[in-house]
Amino acid sequence: MKKIDRYLLRAFVGPFVLIFFITLFILVMQFLWKYIDELVGKGLEWYVMIELLFYASASLVPLALPLSLLLSSMMTVGGLGEHYELTGMKSGGNSLFRILRSMMVASLVISLGALAFSNYLLPVANLKFGVLLYDIRQQRPALNIRPGVFNKDIDGYSIRVGAKAPDNKTLYNVLIYDYTGARGTENVLYAKRGQMYLTEDKRYMIVQLNNGTQYQENTAPSAQGQHEQVRSSFQSWRKVLDMSAFTLNRSKEDIFKDNYQMMNIRQLNASVDTLQRQLDGSRVQFDRYLQPYFTFMRVNVDSVAKADRIVVADTRLPFDTLRATEKQLLYQKALVNIRNVKGYASISLDEQKRLEEQITRHQIEWHRKFTLSLACFLLFFIGAPLGAIIRKGGFGLPFVVSILFFVVYYMITISGEKFAKEGVMSAVSGMWLSVYVLFPLGLWLTYKASRDSALFNREQYAQLFRWIPRFFKRKRPVDPAVV
């Protein structure tokens, strides 16, 4: 039986690894098409793109892993049933659980690996991916000077060229407006020919002009209050422009570490505890703010409550006995108090809602790490029994059925998470909703597979509905003339 276990283990792990990398590649390509507009035209180096795709692929593992486990288990067990290997093993006295023992151990190891990955590696990958994507979004597009069009990408300069040589370095009819002066455009250069190229470190751009003219306005006014213009010709003019704004500046990762998607279980627990303390403090502060405005909320007001004799002295005047001016003052004071309470209540309510939403999102991320691992293990108990029932291997029917079940699982997961974020359900109920649905389904399919149930047998379903045509079939009347 050990040889059979090794054989089944190899038959299960091989398709799982292949399907996992194929699914991950498809998801990465989908990610690339999603962010293609933010990546194209910024002159990114090839290693930056590979780094971004690597971090993106790590963040897509929780989506590719359940599908791969479901499809590989269905294909493996379905292939065994198609070639009557599963029947031969059962005829030898082995139960379905005994046959699938090695595959169950492998799926358990994969599920525990998913838990470790989501707790230790995924937060780091999300952090690095978020920081790198933010830096790419903040980077300017690559400098592209087109003939006949003014380019203002370089701060303080507007450059127009008449034509460019095939080497993309030599320029003709170069016109440069210099805005770096205190008074705006006071320096204009024109040259018939020039060169423009970057330094080796790509931090500076060298502009070399030949046979040109410089038009410069004198900042000191003349006696008539007018500014003189100085025109000078030059044979060679050289300018070094700073290109640091076009390079990818890497931000520090510390400023993004407070995001809940970039925390492990221990950090999430600490963050939830801190947010809960802030929420409780906000509620206590709100109660203390209201006490001076509402007398029934005051505590320890009656200082003679412990005395044997309680004396109540009401020195307040009835409202009807007050003068009109005094009533008006009371109205105004009451309105001011109401506005103060309403404004503070609105601010405090918004703050408490924000803290509650943050706590919910942290709890959702905390439960996600466990539901991913358990969902992978439960999907195995859906895929393997389905393969034993369908008895078809390859990428045909198992692929279609596994996609349908995965879509149902994904929709339930997304719906539960959305309900939890909107407060319709708690974080526990919303994130574990898919597990609540998969667990009884996996038990039922495993029971059917262990009893060799023909769940997808078309002949059995056709036998159930054969009575319908006979029900509508009427007996023809007998013609008396024939008799």
C-alpha positions as CSV (number, residue, x, y, z in Angstrom):
1,M,0.0,0.0,0.0
2,K,3.0,2.3,0.5
3,K,3.8,2.1,-3.2
4,I,0.2,3.1,-4.0
5,D,0.4,6.0,-1.6
6,R,3.6,7.2,-3.3
7,Y,2.0,6.8,-6.7
8,L,-1.1,8.8,-5.7
9,L,1.0,11.4,-4.1
10,R,3.0,12.0,-7.2
11,A,-0.2,11.9,-9.3
12,F,-1.7,14.6,-7.1
13,V,1.3,16.9,-6.5
14,G,2.4,17.1,-10.1
15,P,-0.9,18.5,-11.5
16,F,-1.3,20.7,-8.5
17,V,2.0,22.5,-9.1
18,L,1.4,22.8,-12.8
19,I,-2.2,24.2,-12.4
20,F,-1.0,26.5,-9.6
21,F,1.7,28.2,-11.7
22,I,-0.6,28.3,-14.8
23,T,-3.3,30.0,-12.7
24,L,-0.9,32.4,-11.1
25,F,0.5,33.3,-14.5
26,I,-3.0,34.1,-15.8
27,L,-3.8,36.2,-12.8
28,V,-0.5,38.1,-13.1
29,M,-1.3,38.9,-16.8
30,Q,-4.7,40.1,-15.7
31,F,-3.0,42.4,-13.1
32,L,-0.6,43.6,-15.8
33,W,-3.5,44.6,-18.1
34,K,-5.2,46.3,-15.1
35,Y,-2.3,48.6,-14.4
36,I,-0.9,48.9,-17.9
37,D,-1.9,52.6,-18.2
38,E,0.2,53.4,-15.0
39,L,3.3,51.5,-16.1
40,V,3.7,52.4,-19.8
41,G,5.6,55.6,-20.7
42,K,7.5,56.0,-17.5
43,G,10.8,54.6,-18.6
44,L,10.9,51.8,-15.9
45,E,13.8,49.5,-15.9
46,W,13.2,45.8,-16.6
47,Y,14.2,44.7,-13.1
48,V,11.7,47.2,-11.6
49,M,8.9,45.5,-13.6
50,I,10.0,42.0,-12.6
51,E,10.1,43.1,-8.9
52,L,6.6,44.6,-9.2
53,L,5.2,41.4,-10.9
54,F,6.9,39.2,-8.3
55,Y,5.2,41.1,-5.4
56,A,1.9,41.1,-7.3
57,S,2.1,37.3,-7.8
58,A,2.6,36.8,-4.1
59,S,-0.5,38.8,-3.4
60,L,-2.5,36.6,-5.9
61,V,-1.5,33.3,-4.3
62,P,-4.6,33.3,-2.0
63,L,-6.8,33.3,-5.2
64,A,-4.8,30.7,-7.2
65,L,-4.2,28.2,-4.4
66,P,-7.9,27.1,-3.7
67,L,-8.6,26.7,-7.4
68,S,-5.5,24.7,-8.0
69,L,-6.2,22.4,-5.1
70,L,-9.8,21.8,-6.2
71,L,-9.0,21.1,-9.8
72,S,-5.9,19.0,-9.2
73,S,-7.7,16.7,-6.7
74,M,-10.7,16.3,-9.1
75,M,-8.4,15.5,-12.0
76,T,-6.3,13.0,-10.1
77,V,-9.2,11.1,-8.5
78,G,-11.2,11.4,-11.7
79,G,-8.4,9.9,-13.7
80,L,-8.2,7.0,-11.3
81,G,-11.9,6.3,-11.7
82,E,-11.7,6.7,-15.5
83,H,-9.0,4.0,-15.8
84,Y,-10.7,1.7,-13.2
85,E,-7.8,2.0,-10.9
86,L,-10.1,3.3,-8.1
87,T,-12.4,0.4,-8.6
88,G,-9.4,-2.0,-8.3
89,M,-8.2,-0.4,-5.1
90,K,-11.7,-0.7,-3.6
91,S,-12.1,-4.3,-4.6
92,G,-8.9,-5.0,-2.6
93,G,-10.8,-4.0,0.6
94,N,-9.6,-0.4,0.8
95,S,-12.0,2.3,1.7
96,L,-12.1,5.7,0.0
97,F,-10.4,7.4,2.9
98,R,-7.6,4.8,2.9
99,I,-7.0,5.4,-0.8
100,L,-7.0,9.1,-0.4
101,R,-4.8,9.1,2.7
102,S,-1.6,10.4,1.1
103,M,-3.5,13.0,-0.9
104,M,-5.2,14.2,2.3
105,V,-1.9,14.5,4.1
106,A,-0.5,16.5,1.1
107,S,-3.6,18.8,1.1
108,L,-3.2,19.3,4.9
109,V,0.4,20.3,4.4
110,I,-0.6,22.7,1.6
111,S,-3.3,24.2,3.9
112,L,-0.9,24.7,6.7
113,G,1.6,26.2,4.3
114,A,-1.1,28.6,3.1
115,L,-1.6,29.7,6.8
116,A,2.1,30.3,7.2
117,F,2.3,32.1,3.9
118,S,-0.6,34.4,4.7
119,N,0.8,35.2,8.1
120,Y,4.5,35.7,7.4
121,L,5.1,36.3,3.7
122,L,1.9,37.9,2.4
123,P,2.1,41.0,4.7
124,V,5.6,41.6,3.6
125,A,4.8,41.1,-0.1
126,N,1.8,43.5,0.2
127,L,3.9,46.1,1.9
128,K,6.6,46.0,-0.8
129,F,4.1,45.9,-3.6
130,G,2.1,48.8,-2.2
131,V,5.2,51.0,-1.7
132,L,6.6,50.2,-5.2
133,L,3.3,50.8,-6.9
134,Y,2.9,54.1,-5.1
135,D,6.4,55.2,-6.2
136,I,5.6,54.2,-9.8
137,R,2.3,56.2,-9.7
138,Q,4.2,59.3,-8.4
139,Q,6.9,59.1,-11.0
140,R,6.7,61.4,-14.0
141,P,6.4,60.0,-17.5
142,A,9.6,59.6,-19.4
143,L,10.9,62.7,-21.2
144,N,9.8,62.6,-24.8
145,I,10.6,65.6,-26.9
146,R,8.6,65.5,-30.2
147,P,9.4,67.8,-33.2
148,G,7.2,70.8,-33.4
149,V,5.6,70.4,-30.0
150,F,6.6,72.4,-26.9
151,N,7.6,70.1,-24.0
152,K,7.2,71.4,-20.4
153,D,8.1,68.2,-18.5
154,I,11.3,69.8,-17.2
155,D,10.6,72.3,-14.4
156,G,11.4,75.8,-15.4
157,Y,11.9,75.1,-19.2
158,S,9.9,74.9,-22.3
159,I,11.7,73.2,-25.2
160,R,10.7,72.9,-28.8
161,V,12.7,71.4,-31.6
162,G,12.1,71.6,-35.4
163,A,13.4,68.2,-36.3
164,K,15.4,65.3,-34.8
165,A,18.1,63.2,-36.4
166,P,17.8,59.4,-36.7
167,D,20.2,59.0,-33.8
168,N,17.6,60.6,-31.5
169,K,20.4,62.8,-30.1
170,T,21.0,65.6,-32.7
171,L,18.4,68.4,-32.8
172,Y,17.7,71.1,-35.3
173,N,16.0,74.5,-34.8
174,V,16.0,74.3,-31.1
175,L,14.0,76.9,-29.1
176,I,14.3,77.0,-25.3
177,Y,12.2,79.3,-22.9
178,D,13.9,79.7,-19.6
179,Y,11.4,80.3,-16.7
180,T,13.9,79.9,-13.8
181,G,14.4,83.6,-13.4
182,A,12.5,85.7,-10.8
183,R,10.5,87.6,-13.4
184,G,9.4,84.6,-15.5
185,T,10.4,84.4,-19.2
186,E,13.4,86.7,-19.4
187,N,15.8,84.3,-21.2
188,V,15.1,82.7,-24.6
189,L,17.6,80.7,-26.6
190,Y,17.5,79.7,-30.3
191,A,20.0,77.5,-32.1
192,K,20.1,76.0,-35.6
193,R,21.7,72.8,-34.3
194,G,22.3,71.1,-31.0
195,Q,22.6,67.9,-29.1
196,M,20.7,66.6,-26.1
197,Y,21.7,63.4,-24.2
198,L,21.6,61.9,-20.7
199,T,24.6,61.2,-18.4
200,E,25.6,57.7,-17.6
201,D,23.8,57.7,-14.3
202,K,20.7,59.3,-16.0
203,R,20.5,62.0,-13.3
204,Y,21.3,64.9,-15.6
205,M,20.6,65.9,-19.2
206,I,23.3,67.8,-21.2
207,V,22.0,70.3,-23.7
208,Q,24.7,71.4,-26.2
209,L,23.7,74.2,-28.6
210,N,25.8,75.5,-31.6
211,N,25.5,78.6,-33.7
212,G,22.6,80.2,-31.8
213,T,21.3,83.5,-30.3
214,Q,20.3,84.4,-26.8
215,Y,17.6,86.9,-26.0
216,Q,17.8,88.2,-22.5
217,E,15.8,91.0,-20.8
218,N,17.7,93.3,-18.5
219,T,16.2,93.2,-15.0
220,A,17.4,96.8,-14.2
221,P,15.0,99.4,-15.8
222,S,16.3,102.4,-17.7
223,A,15.6,106.0,-16.9
224,Q,12.3,105.9,-18.9
225,G,11.2,102.8,-16.8
226,Q,11.7,100.4,-19.7
227,H,13.6,97.1,-19.7
228,E,16.3,96.7,-22.3
229,Q,16.7,93.5,-24.3
230,V,20.1,92.1,-24.8
231,R,20.7,89.9,-27.8
232,S,23.9,88.0,-28.1
233,S,25.2,85.3,-30.5
234,F,27.2,82.3,-29.4
235,Q,29.1,79.5,-31.1
236,S,28.6,77.0,-28.3
237,W,26.3,76.9,-25.3
238,R,26.1,74.2,-22.7
239,K,23.4,73.6,-20.1
240,V,23.1,70.9,-17.5
241,L,19.5,70.1,-16.5
242,D,18.5,68.1,-13.4
243,M,16.6,64.9,-14.2
244,S,16.0,63.6,-10.7
245,A,12.3,64.1,-11.0
246,F,12.2,61.5,-13.8
247,T,13.9,58.8,-11.8
248,L,12.1,56.3,-9.6
249,N,12.4,57.5,-6.0
250,R,11.9,54.7,-3.5
251,S,9.8,55.6,-0.4
252,K,10.4,54.3,3.1
253,E,8.3,51.3,4.0
254,D,7.7,52.6,7.5
255,I,5.0,55.0,6.4
256,F,2.8,52.2,5.0
257,K,3.2,49.6,7.8
258,D,0.0,50.8,9.6
259,N,-2.2,49.3,6.9
260,Y,-4.1,46.3,8.0
261,Q,-3.2,44.3,4.8
262,M,0.4,44.5,5.8
263,M,0.2,43.0,9.3
264,N,0.5,39.5,10.6
265,I,-1.7,38.0,13.3
266,R,0.3,39.4,16.2
267,Q,0.3,42.9,14.8
268,L,-3.4,42.7,14.0
269,N,-4.2,41.7,17.5
270,A,-2.2,44.7,18.9
271,S,-3.8,47.1,16.4
272,V,-7.3,45.9,17.2
273,D,-6.6,46.3,20.9
274,T,-5.3,49.9,20.3
275,L,-8.3,50.8,18.2
276,Q,-10.7,49.4,20.7
277,R,-9.1,51.5,23.5
278,Q,-9.5,54.6,21.3
279,L,-13.2,53.7,20.7
280,D,-13.9,53.2,24.4
281,G,-12.1,56.5,25.2
282,S,-14.1,58.3,22.6
283,R,-17.4,57.1,24.1
284,V,-16.3,58.0,27.6
285,Q,-15.3,61.5,26.5
286,F,-18.6,62.0,24.7
287,D,-20.5,61.1,27.9
288,R,-18.4,63.5,30.0
289,Y,-19.0,66.3,27.5
290,L,-22.8,65.8,27.7
291,Q,-23.0,65.9,31.5
292,P,-22.9,69.7,32.0
293,Y,-25.7,70.2,29.5
294,F,-28.1,67.6,31.0
295,T,-28.8,67.7,34.7
296,F,-30.2,64.1,34.8
297,M,-26.8,62.8,33.7
298,R,-25.0,64.4,36.6
299,V,-23.6,62.2,39.3
300,N,-23.0,62.9,43.0
301,V,-25.2,66.0,42.8
302,D,-27.1,65.5,46.0
303,S,-24.6,65.9,48.8
304,V,-27.1,65.2,51.6
305,A,-28.3,61.9,50.3
306,K,-26.6,60.0,53.0
307,A,-28.1,62.2,55.8
308,D,-31.1,61.0,57.9
309,R,-33.0,64.0,56.8
310,I,-33.2,65.0,53.1
311,V,-33.8,68.7,52.5
312,V,-34.8,69.7,49.0
313,A,-34.7,73.4,48.3
314,D,-35.8,74.5,44.9
315,T,-34.9,78.2,44.4
316,R,-35.5,78.3,40.7
317,L,-38.2,80.6,39.5
318,P,-41.1,79.3,37.3
319,F,-40.6,80.0,33.6
320,D,-43.9,81.8,33.4
321,T,-42.9,84.4,36.0
322,L,-39.8,85.5,34.0
323,R,-39.8,88.7,32.0
324,A,-39.7,88.6,28.2
325,T,-36.0,89.6,28.0
326,E,-35.1,86.8,30.5
327,K,-37.1,84.3,28.4
328,Q,-35.3,85.4,25.3
329,L,-31.9,84.9,27.0
330,L,-32.9,81.4,28.1
331,Y,-34.0,80.6,24.5
332,Q,-30.7,81.8,23.1
333,K,-28.7,79.9,25.7
334,A,-30.7,76.7,25.1
335,L,-30.2,77.1,21.3
336,V,-26.4,77.6,21.8
337,N,-26.2,74.5,24.0
338,I,-28.2,72.4,21.5
339,R,-25.9,73.5,18.6
340,N,-22.8,72.7,20.7
341,V,-24.1,69.3,21.6
342,K,-25.3,68.5,18.1
343,G,-21.9,69.6,16.6
344,Y,-19.9,67.6,19.0
345,A,-22.2,64.6,18.7
346,S,-21.8,64.6,14.9
347,I,-18.0,64.8,15.2
348,S,-17.9,62.1,17.9
349,L,-20.2,59.8,15.9
350,D,-18.1,60.1,12.8
351,E,-14.9,59.3,14.8
352,Q,-16.6,56.3,16.4
353,K,-17.8,55.0,13.0
354,R,-14.3,55.4,11.6
355,L,-12.8,53.5,14.5
356,E,-15.5,50.7,14.2
357,E,-14.8,50.4,10.5
358,Q,-11.1,50.1,11.1
359,I,-11.6,47.5,13.8
360,T,-13.9,45.5,11.4
361,R,-11.3,45.7,8.6
362,H,-8.6,44.5,10.9
363,Q,-10.8,41.6,12.1
364,I,-11.6,40.7,8.5
365,E,-7.9,40.5,7.7
366,W,-7.3,38.4,10.8
367,H,-10.0,35.9,10.0
368,R,-8.9,35.8,6.3
369,K,-5.6,34.1,7.2
370,F,-7.5,31.2,8.8
371,T,-10.4,30.9,6.4
372,L,-8.0,30.6,3.4
373,S,-6.2,27.7,5.0
374,L,-9.4,25.9,6.0
375,A,-11.1,26.6,2.7
376,C,-8.2,24.9,0.8
377,F,-8.6,21.8,2.9
378,L,-12.3,21.7,2.5
379,L,-12.1,22.2,-1.3
380,F,-10.0,19.1,-1.4
381,F,-12.9,17.2,0.1
382,I,-15.1,18.6,-2.6
383,G,-12.8,18.0,-5.5
384,A,-11.7,14.4,-4.6
385,P,-15.3,13.1,-4.1
386,L,-16.4,14.8,-7.2
387,G,-13.6,13.1,-9.2
388,A,-14.6,9.8,-7.7
389,I,-18.2,10.4,-8.7
390,I,-17.6,11.8,-12.2
391,R,-14.8,9.4,-13.0
392,K,-13.3,11.6,-15.7
393,G,-9.7,12.9,-15.7
394,G,-7.9,15.6,-17.7
395,F,-8.9,19.2,-18.4
396,G,-12.4,18.4,-19.7
397,L,-15.4,17.9,-17.5
398,P,-13.3,18.2,-14.2
399,F,-12.2,21.7,-15.3
400,V,-15.7,22.8,-16.0
401,V,-17.1,21.5,-12.8
402,S,-14.3,22.8,-10.7
403,I,-14.6,26.3,-12.2
404,L,-18.4,26.3,-11.3
405,F,-17.7,25.3,-7.7
406,F,-14.9,27.8,-7.4
407,V,-17.1,30.6,-8.7
408,V,-19.7,29.7,-6.1
409,Y,-17.0,29.6,-3.4
410,Y,-15.5,33.0,-4.5
411,M,-18.9,34.7,-4.7
412,I,-19.8,33.5,-1.2
413,T,-16.5,34.7,0.1
414,I,-16.8,38.1,-1.5
415,S,-20.4,38.5,-0.4
416,G,-19.5,37.6,3.2
417,E,-16.6,40.0,3.2
418,K,-18.8,42.8,1.8
419,F,-21.6,42.1,4.4
420,A,-19.0,42.3,7.2
421,K,-17.6,45.6,5.9
422,E,-21.0,47.1,5.6
423,G,-22.0,46.0,9.1
424,V,-24.7,43.6,8.0
425,M,-22.9,40.7,9.5
426,S,-20.1,40.4,12.0
427,A,-16.5,39.8,10.9
428,V,-16.6,36.3,12.1
429,S,-19.9,35.3,10.3
430,G,-19.0,37.1,7.1
431,M,-15.5,35.7,6.7
432,W,-16.4,32.2,7.7
433,L,-19.6,32.1,5.6
434,S,-17.8,30.2,2.8
435,V,-16.6,27.6,5.3
436,Y,-20.2,27.2,6.7
437,V,-21.3,26.4,3.1
438,L,-18.4,24.2,2.0
439,F,-18.3,22.0,5.1
440,P,-21.7,20.3,4.8
441,L,-21.3,20.2,1.0
442,G,-17.9,18.4,1.4
443,L,-19.4,16.0,3.9
444,W,-22.3,15.2,1.6
445,L,-20.1,14.6,-1.5
446,T,-17.7,12.5,0.5
447,Y,-20.6,10.4,1.8
448,K,-21.9,10.0,-1.8
449,A,-18.4,9.1,-3.1
450,S,-17.9,6.5,-0.4
451,R,-21.2,4.8,-1.3
452,D,-20.3,4.8,-5.0
453,S,-23.3,7.0,-5.7
454,A,-24.0,7.7,-9.4
455,L,-24.6,11.4,-8.7
456,F,-23.9,12.5,-12.3
457,N,-25.2,9.5,-14.1
458,R,-27.5,10.8,-16.9
459,E,-29.3,7.5,-17.2
460,Q,-30.4,7.6,-13.6
461,Y,-31.9,11.1,-14.1
462,A,-33.5,10.1,-17.4
463,Q,-35.1,7.1,-15.6
464,L,-36.7,9.5,-13.1
465,F,-38.3,11.6,-15.8
466,R,-39.5,8.9,-18.1
467,W,-42.9,8.9,-16.6
468,I,-43.6,12.4,-17.9
469,P,-44.2,11.4,-21.6
470,R,-46.3,8.5,-20.5
471,F,-48.4,10.8,-18.3
472,F,-49.3,13.1,-21.2
473,K,-49.8,10.2,-23.7
474,R,-53.5,9.7,-24.3
475,K,-55.2,6.5,-25.5
476,R,-56.7,6.7,-28.9
477,P,-60.5,6.1,-29.1
478,V,-61.7,3.0,-30.9
479,D,-63.6,3.5,-34.2
480,P,-67.0,1.6,-34.1
481,A,-67.0,1.1,-37.9
482,V,-63.7,-0.7,-37.7
483,V,-65.1,-3.0,-35.0
